[in-house]
Amino acid sequence: MKAAQTKGMKSLRHFVVTHAHRHDVTTGLIIAQRAEGKPSPAQAVKLLRLDVDSGREESIEVVEVAPVFLSKPHRNPKTIKDQRARLISQWATRFYDMTESWNGPLGMQLAYLFAAIARDSYVALAPNSALVRLLRQAAVPSNDPVWKFLRIEK
């Protein structure tokens, strides 16, 4: 598959973090501005709040990857895929500018949101979730396309 390239995506770098030990493997995603360097394993542990135990044999690997967006076939899949890629890029940049950190629940909810946009699906969130609160604080209008990919649970 070929990675989608859009204007906004060029300013972001994507890193997959793999934390492996005897009993488990954990993966995470770090999205950073192009100007920032590759995070060290120690920075990845801190950013992703990985459970690292010095008493067990484990490894942490940080690999830069190009994002790949998949979509359902439509009449014109290229146009639809490009629109969703642009929406992810636009919101990744906006969320990056609106927040100090994507640690904790917000980071996880953003990962699910971006996956939902890429798959033309949705993510179900509580009304008081970090992402919904942030969108409401930013006064994002109800007709913004981002709301199509969110279902607010009662």
FIMIKE-828330 format. One line per 2 residues: number of its first residue (from 1); their letters; for each residue z negated, y negated, x negated of N, C-alpha, C. Coordinates in nm, 2 decimals. Atoms other than C-alpha are relative to their C-alpha. Layout:
NUM = a = Z/Y/X/Z/Y/X/Z/Y/X; ...
END
This chain:
1 = mk = 0.00/0.12/-0.08/0.00/0.00/0.00/0.00/-0.12/-0.09; -0.01/0.12/0.08/0.06/-0.35/-0.11/-0.10/-0.10/0.06
3 = aa = 0.10/0.10/-0.04/-0.21/-0.62/-0.10/0.06/-0.12/0.06; -0.05/0.13/-0.06/-0.15/-0.92/0.12/-0.05/-0.12/-0.08
5 = qt = 0.04/0.12/0.08/-0.14/-1.25/-0.06/0.03/-0.12/0.09; -0.01/0.12/-0.08/-0.20/-1.57/0.13/-0.06/-0.11/-0.08
7 = kg = 0.05/0.11/0.08/-0.28/-1.92/0.01/-0.15/0.01/-0.02; 0.15/0.00/0.01/-0.66/-1.89/0.08/-0.05/0.11/-0.08
9 = mk = 0.05/-0.11/0.07/-0.69/-1.55/-0.07/0.01/-0.01/-0.15; -0.02/0.02/0.15/-0.57/-1.67/-0.41/-0.12/-0.06/-0.06
11 = sl = 0.12/0.06/0.06/-0.90/-1.86/-0.45/-0.12/0.09/0.00; 0.11/-0.09/-0.01/-1.11/-1.56/-0.39/0.02/0.13/-0.09
13 = rh = -0.01/-0.13/0.08/-1.18/-1.25/-0.61/-0.09/0.10/0.08; 0.07/-0.10/-0.07/-1.30/-0.92/-0.46/-0.04/0.11/-0.10
15 = fv = 0.06/-0.10/0.09/-1.53/-0.67/-0.64/-0.06/0.11/0.08; 0.06/-0.12/-0.06/-1.62/-0.32/-0.53/-0.11/0.04/-0.10
17 = vt = 0.11/-0.05/0.08/-1.96/-0.21/-0.66/-0.04/0.14/0.04; 0.04/-0.14/-0.03/-2.05/0.16/-0.68/-0.13/0.02/-0.08
19 = ha = 0.13/-0.04/0.06/-2.41/0.26/-0.74/-0.02/0.15/0.03; 0.01/-0.14/-0.02/-2.44/0.63/-0.80/-0.12/0.05/-0.08
21 = hr = 0.11/-0.07/0.07/-2.74/0.85/-0.88/0.00/0.14/0.06; 0.00/-0.14/-0.03/-2.83/1.21/-0.83/0.01/0.03/0.15
23 = hd = 0.01/-0.03/-0.14/-2.89/1.20/-0.46/0.09/-0.08/0.09; -0.08/0.08/-0.09/-2.66/0.93/-0.33/0.10/-0.09/-0.07
25 = vt = -0.10/0.10/0.05/-2.37/0.69/-0.38/0.00/-0.11/0.10; 0.00/0.12/-0.08/-2.38/0.34/-0.24/0.12/-0.09/-0.05
27 = tg = -0.10/0.10/0.03/-2.08/0.10/-0.23/-0.03/-0.13/0.06; 0.02/0.13/-0.06/-2.08/-0.27/-0.17/0.12/-0.08/-0.04
29 = li = -0.11/0.09/0.02/-1.83/-0.56/-0.17/-0.06/-0.14/-0.04; 0.04/0.13/0.03/-1.88/-0.89/-0.35/0.13/-0.08/0.00
31 = ia = -0.11/0.10/-0.01/-1.64/-1.18/-0.27/-0.05/-0.12/-0.07; 0.04/0.11/0.08/-1.65/-1.46/-0.52/0.12/-0.10/-0.01
33 = qr = -0.11/0.10/0.02/-1.45/-1.78/-0.59/0.07/0.04/-0.13; -0.09/-0.03/0.12/-1.17/-1.74/-0.85/-0.07/-0.05/-0.13
35 = ae = 0.05/0.06/0.12/-1.35/-1.96/-1.10/-0.12/0.07/-0.05; 0.12/-0.08/0.05/-1.66/-1.73/-1.11/0.05/0.12/-0.07
37 = gk = -0.03/-0.12/0.07/-1.65/-1.45/-1.35/-0.04/0.13/0.07; 0.04/-0.13/-0.06/-1.69/-1.08/-1.28/-0.15/0.01/-0.01
39 = ps = 0.15/-0.02/0.00/-2.05/-1.01/-1.18/-0.04/0.12/-0.09; 0.05/-0.11/0.09/-2.25/-0.80/-1.43/-0.07/0.10/0.10
41 = pa = 0.07/-0.10/-0.08/-2.41/-0.48/-1.30/-0.14/-0.05/0.04; 0.13/0.06/-0.03/-2.75/-0.66/-1.31/0.02/-0.10/0.12
43 = qa = -0.02/0.10/-0.11/-2.61/-0.94/-1.09/0.04/0.07/0.13; -0.04/-0.08/-0.12/-2.45/-0.68/-0.85/-0.13/0.06/0.06
45 = vk = 0.12/-0.06/-0.05/-2.79/-0.51/-0.82/-0.08/-0.10/0.08; 0.07/0.11/-0.07/-2.95/-0.84/-0.73/0.06/-0.05/0.13
47 = ll = -0.07/0.06/-0.12/-2.68/-0.97/-0.49/0.00/0.10/0.11; -0.01/-0.10/-0.11/-2.65/-0.64/-0.30/-0.13/0.07/0.03
49 = rl = 0.13/-0.05/-0.02/-3.02/-0.56/-0.32/0.00/0.15/-0.01; -0.01/-0.15/0.02/-2.96/-0.21/-0.46/-0.13/0.05/-0.04
51 = dv = 0.13/-0.06/0.03/-3.25/0.03/-0.49/0.02/0.07/-0.14; -0.02/-0.05/0.14/-3.25/0.09/-0.87/-0.14/0.05/-0.05
53 = ds = 0.12/-0.06/0.05/-3.51/0.32/-1.02/0.02/0.03/-0.15; -0.02/-0.03/0.14/-3.55/0.32/-1.40/-0.03/0.14/-0.04
55 = gr = 0.04/-0.14/0.03/-3.69/0.67/-1.38/0.11/0.10/0.03; -0.10/-0.10/-0.03/-3.37/0.83/-1.26/0.14/-0.04/-0.07
57 = ee = -0.13/0.02/0.06/-3.02/0.87/-1.41/0.09/-0.06/0.10; -0.09/0.07/-0.10/-2.78/0.63/-1.23/0.10/-0.09/-0.07
59 = si = -0.10/0.09/0.06/-2.48/0.42/-1.29/0.04/-0.10/0.10; -0.05/0.11/-0.09/-2.35/0.09/-1.15/0.13/-0.04/-0.06
61 = ev = -0.13/0.04/0.04/-1.98/0.01/-1.17/0.05/-0.11/0.08; -0.06/0.11/-0.07/-1.82/-0.32/-1.08/0.15/-0.01/-0.03
63 = ve = -0.14/-0.01/0.02/-1.44/-0.31/-1.03/0.06/-0.11/0.09; -0.08/0.10/-0.07/-1.21/-0.60/-0.93/0.11/0.07/0.08
65 = va = -0.10/-0.06/-0.08/-0.98/-0.50/-0.65/0.08/-0.11/0.08; -0.08/0.08/-0.08/-0.70/-0.66/-0.45/-0.02/0.04/0.15
67 = pv = 0.02/-0.04/-0.14/-0.77/-0.67/-0.07/0.12/0.06/0.06; -0.11/-0.06/-0.08/-0.56/-0.45/0.15/-0.04/-0.01/0.15
69 = fl = 0.03/0.01/-0.14/-0.54/-0.52/0.52/0.09/0.09/0.08; -0.08/-0.09/-0.08/-0.43/-0.26/0.76/0.00/-0.05/0.15
71 = sk = 0.00/0.04/-0.14/-0.32/-0.32/1.12/0.07/0.10/0.08; -0.07/-0.09/-0.10/-0.20/-0.14/1.43/0.14/-0.05/0.01
73 = ph = -0.14/0.05/-0.02/0.18/-0.15/1.48/0.01/-0.08/0.12; -0.04/0.09/-0.11/0.30/-0.43/1.70/0.14/-0.03/0.00
75 = rn = -0.14/0.04/0.00/0.63/-0.58/1.79/0.05/-0.05/-0.14; -0.03/0.05/0.14/0.63/-0.77/1.46/-0.12/0.02/-0.08
77 = pk = 0.13/-0.02/0.08/0.36/-0.61/1.24/-0.02/-0.09/-0.11; 0.02/0.09/0.12/0.43/-0.83/0.94/-0.06/-0.13/0.04
79 = ti = 0.06/0.13/-0.05/0.36/-1.15/1.14/-0.14/0.01/0.04; 0.14/-0.02/-0.05/0.05/-1.01/1.31/-0.09/0.02/-0.12
81 = kd = 0.08/-0.02/0.12/-0.08/-0.88/0.97/-0.03/-0.12/-0.08; 0.02/0.13/0.08/-0.02/-1.21/0.80/-0.09/-0.09/0.07
83 = qr = 0.09/0.08/-0.07/-0.20/-1.39/1.08/-0.14/0.04/-0.01; 0.13/-0.05/0.02/-0.50/-1.17/1.05/-0.05/-0.02/-0.14
85 = ar = 0.04/0.02/0.14/-0.50/-1.19/0.67/-0.04/-0.15/-0.02; 0.03/0.14/0.01/-0.49/-1.57/0.70/-0.13/-0.04/0.07
87 = li = 0.13/0.02/-0.07/-0.78/-1.56/0.96/-0.11/0.04/-0.09; 0.11/-0.05/0.09/-0.99/-1.35/0.72/-0.02/-0.10/-0.12
89 = sq = 0.01/0.09/0.11/-0.91/-1.58/0.43/-0.06/-0.14/0.04; 0.06/0.13/-0.04/-0.98/-1.90/0.63/-0.15/0.01/0.03
91 = wa = 0.14/-0.01/-0.03/-1.31/-1.77/0.76/-0.08/0.04/-0.13; 0.07/-0.03/0.12/-1.41/-1.63/0.42/-0.03/-0.13/-0.08
93 = tr = 0.02/0.13/0.07/-1.36/-1.98/0.27/-0.10/-0.08/0.08; 0.09/0.08/-0.08/-1.53/-2.15/0.56/-0.15/0.05/-0.01
95 = fy = 0.14/-0.06/0.02/-1.84/-1.91/0.54/-0.05/-0.03/-0.14; 0.04/0.02/0.13/-1.85/-1.95/0.17/-0.05/-0.15/-0.02
97 = dm = 0.04/0.14/0.01/-1.86/-2.33/0.21/-0.13/-0.03/0.08; 0.11/0.02/-0.09/-2.12/-2.31/0.49/-0.13/0.05/-0.04
99 = te = 0.12/-0.07/0.04/-2.37/-2.09/0.32/-0.03/0.00/-0.15; 0.04/-0.01/0.14/-2.57/-2.06/0.00/0.02/0.14/-0.05
101 = sw = 0.00/-0.14/0.04/-2.56/-1.68/0.00/0.04/0.09/0.11; -0.04/-0.10/-0.10/-2.41/-1.38/0.18/-0.10/0.12/-0.01
103 = ng = 0.10/-0.11/0.01/-2.72/-1.17/0.10/-0.05/0.03/0.14; 0.07/-0.04/-0.12/-2.89/-0.98/0.37/0.09/0.03/0.12
105 = pl = -0.08/-0.03/-0.13/-2.77/-0.94/0.74/0.13/-0.08/0.01; -0.13/0.08/-0.01/-2.51/-1.22/0.71/0.11/0.06/-0.07
107 = gm = -0.11/-0.06/0.08/-2.32/-1.05/0.43/0.05/0.13/0.07; -0.04/-0.12/-0.07/-2.32/-0.72/0.62/0.08/-0.03/0.12
109 = ql = -0.07/0.04/-0.12/-2.21/-0.89/0.94/0.14/-0.05/-0.03; -0.13/0.05/0.04/-1.93/-1.07/0.76/0.09/0.11/-0.04
111 = ay = -0.08/-0.12/0.04/-1.81/-0.74/0.61/0.06/0.07/0.12; -0.05/-0.06/-0.12/-1.79/-0.59/0.95/0.10/-0.08/0.08
113 = lf = -0.10/0.09/-0.07/-1.62/-0.90/1.10/0.13/0.01/-0.07; -0.13/0.00/0.07/-1.35/-0.90/0.83/0.07/0.13/0.02
115 = aa = -0.07/-0.13/-0.03/-1.29/-0.53/0.88/0.05/0.01/0.14; -0.04/0.00/-0.13/-1.27/-0.58/1.25/0.13/-0.08/0.02
117 = ia = -0.12/0.08/-0.01/-1.02/-0.86/1.21/0.12/0.08/-0.06; -0.11/-0.08/0.06/-0.81/-0.64/0.97/0.05/0.11/0.09
119 = rd = -0.04/-0.11/-0.09/-0.81/-0.35/1.22/0.03/-0.04/0.14; -0.02/0.05/-0.14/-0.76/-0.57/1.53/-0.10/0.07/0.09
121 = sy = 0.10/-0.06/-0.08/-1.09/-0.44/1.66/-0.11/-0.11/0.02; 0.11/0.10/-0.02/-1.43/-0.61/1.72/-0.13/0.06/-0.06
123 = va = 0.14/-0.04/0.04/-1.79/-0.60/1.60/-0.10/-0.05/0.10; 0.10/0.04/-0.10/-2.08/-0.60/1.84/-0.12/-0.06/-0.07
125 = la = 0.11/0.07/0.06/-2.36/-0.84/1.75/-0.10/-0.05/0.11; 0.10/0.06/-0.09/-2.68/-0.96/1.91/0.01/-0.15/0.01
127 = pn = -0.02/0.14/-0.01/-2.69/-1.32/2.03/-0.08/-0.08/-0.10; 0.08/0.07/0.10/-2.95/-1.41/1.77/0.03/0.06/-0.14
129 = sa = -0.04/-0.04/0.13/-2.77/-1.24/1.48/0.03/-0.11/-0.09; -0.02/0.11/0.10/-2.72/-1.44/1.16/0.14/-0.06/0.02
131 = lv = -0.14/0.05/-0.01/-2.34/-1.46/1.21/0.02/-0.08/0.12; -0.02/0.07/-0.12/-2.35/-1.57/1.57/-0.08/-0.13/0.00
133 = rl = 0.07/0.13/0.02/-2.62/-1.83/1.49/0.08/-0.10/-0.08; -0.08/0.09/0.09/-2.41/-1.97/1.21/0.12/-0.06/0.06
135 = lr = -0.12/0.05/-0.07/-2.10/-1.99/1.42/-0.04/-0.11/0.11; 0.04/0.09/-0.11/-2.29/-2.17/1.70/-0.05/-0.13/-0.07
137 = qa = 0.05/0.12/0.07/-2.46/-2.41/1.45/0.12/-0.08/-0.05; -0.12/0.07/0.05/-2.11/-2.49/1.31/0.08/-0.06/0.12
139 = av = -0.07/0.05/-0.12/-2.01/-2.57/1.67/0.15/0.05/0.01; -0.13/-0.06/0.00/-1.71/-2.33/1.65/0.04/0.02/0.15
141 = ps = -0.04/0.00/-0.14/-1.52/-2.37/1.98/0.03/0.14/0.05; -0.02/-0.13/-0.06/-1.50/-2.08/2.22/0.14/0.05/-0.01
143 = nd = -0.14/-0.05/0.01/-1.12/-2.07/2.19/0.05/0.03/-0.14; -0.03/-0.03/0.14/-1.13/-2.02/1.81/0.03/0.15/-0.01
145 = pv = -0.03/-0.14/0.00/-0.96/-1.68/1.73/-0.11/0.09/-0.06; 0.11/-0.08/0.06/-1.27/-1.56/1.54/-0.08/0.07/0.11
147 = wk = 0.08/-0.06/-0.11/-1.45/-1.50/1.87/0.06/0.12/0.06; -0.07/-0.12/-0.06/-1.18/-1.24/1.98/-0.06/0.12/-0.07
149 = fl = 0.05/-0.12/0.08/-1.33/-1.01/1.71/-0.15/0.02/0.01; 0.14/-0.02/-0.02/-1.69/-1.05/1.82/-0.03/0.03/0.14
151 = ri = 0.05/-0.03/-0.14/-1.87/-0.90/2.12/-0.15/-0.03/-0.01; 0.14/0.04/0.00/-2.20/-1.06/2.19/-0.07/0.09/0.10
153 = ek = 0.07/-0.09/-0.09/-2.44/-0.80/2.33/-0.11/-0.07/0.07; 0.11/0.07/-0.08/-2.69/-0.90/2.60/-0.13/0.07/-0.03
END
